Amino acid sequence: MADAPGSADAVIVMDGVSKWFGTFQVLADVSLTVRRGEKLVLWGPSGSGKSTLIRCLAGLEPFQEGAIRVGGTQRSGSWATRVRAVPRVGMVFQSFNLFPHLTVLRNLTLGPVDVLGLKRPEAEARARAMLARVRMQDFADRLPARLSGGQQQRVAIARALCMEPDVMLFDEPTSALDPELKHEVIDVMAELARGGMTMVVVTHEPALARVLADRILTMDAGRITGTRQPADFAPAPDAEAAE
């Protein structure tokens, strides 16, 4: 139901990807293409495979069949090759995943220093620039526990941006937030979208899907079941509360 793999401006291509947890098949022959600058939303009930799909894209999960190409680099799904072969992909999680014992600034500089090999002054300058981008520049010296949930998620987005990703992946980025805090994160994501960032977003928030998406793929039982346009996207009430 998704578009066929391959495109001149494709940043992500999944071709016939299948994955099992033991005997349970969680992804079944998934093929999709994400083009440069596109904002793709994955929608479906709990257990449909959305989060597993995005974790495979991030290199956090192996897969048994098919191939994934990110930024022109093709890889198999084995544990041995999954992380090394995923260039310039930023991941934002539902539960923030900030290091609680490190300041905001240190959370942001850890990856650029340890993974990218930046000198600390350069990493700190980049971190402060990304904090300003998400309107968190005044919180660099705070520990995560002293931030609201919305602030922590904005810091997590800034941390991903510090790695200068070509693609940003979001796994239910607002579902752990109180309703009054969700708009903070949605506003930041909308700004990234307007700036041309390629994004793949798993969400149960209809407002986020409508505001952000160029295209919405629906999933069920590990398969892509359809494509919708944001303008005519009207999920059933039970689908919105499925998770």
SULWO-V315947 format. One record per helix or strand of 3 or more residues. SS is the DSSP state (@ for helix, = for strand). FROM is the first residue (numbers start at 1). TO is the last residue. Records with the same first field share a line. If there is no record, write none. Layout:
SS = FROM-TO + FROM-TO
This chain:
= = 10-21 + 24-35 + 39-44 + 65-70 + 73-75 + 89-92 + 167-171 + 198-202 + 215-220 + 223-228
@ = 50-58 + 104-114 + 120-133 + 137-139 + 144-146 + 149-161 + 179-194 + 206-212 + 230-232 + 237-240
